[in-house]
Amino acid sequence: MKILVINGPNLNLLGTREKSVYGDQTFESYFETLTAKYPNIDFEYYQSNVEGELINKLHEVGFSYDGIILNAGAYTHTSVAISDAIAAINTPVVEVHISNIHAREEFRHTSLITANCAGMITGFGLKGYEMAVFYLTDK
């Protein structure tokens, strides 16, 4: 099974950015733990702060991978283009957010990508990525 984890803008700063919201663990450190827990899954990780690069990556793997876990960051609330890219591919996408977007500023309450995802996991910290893996492996 092949699963790609995609993180969007500013998530490269996990561990140093807004620790009260996102915690103090880097994503790279968490990713090592996640991949060790599921040795039979071929994981890849991709992060970009650029909307078009995220879309290109969805197109690149969206017809050959078994699952995509996507934390689109702020693009969640603004990007029709990412939503359209998810709709255009065959691979199921699980939307993940580290913080509870519904407990934050009102503009974060709306996700433009959810309608084209298999589901959304929000507010469980980095554990949300593992919850997404559970869904993708239990389908």
Secondary structure, DSSP 4 states (H G I P E B T S, - for coil): -EEEEEE-TTGGGTTTS-HHHH-S--HHHHHHHHHHH-TTSEEEEEE-S-HHHHHHHHHHHTTT-SEEEEE-GGGGGT-HHHHHHHHH-SS-EEEEESS-GGGS-GGGG--SSGGGSSEEEESSTTHHHHHHHHHHH--
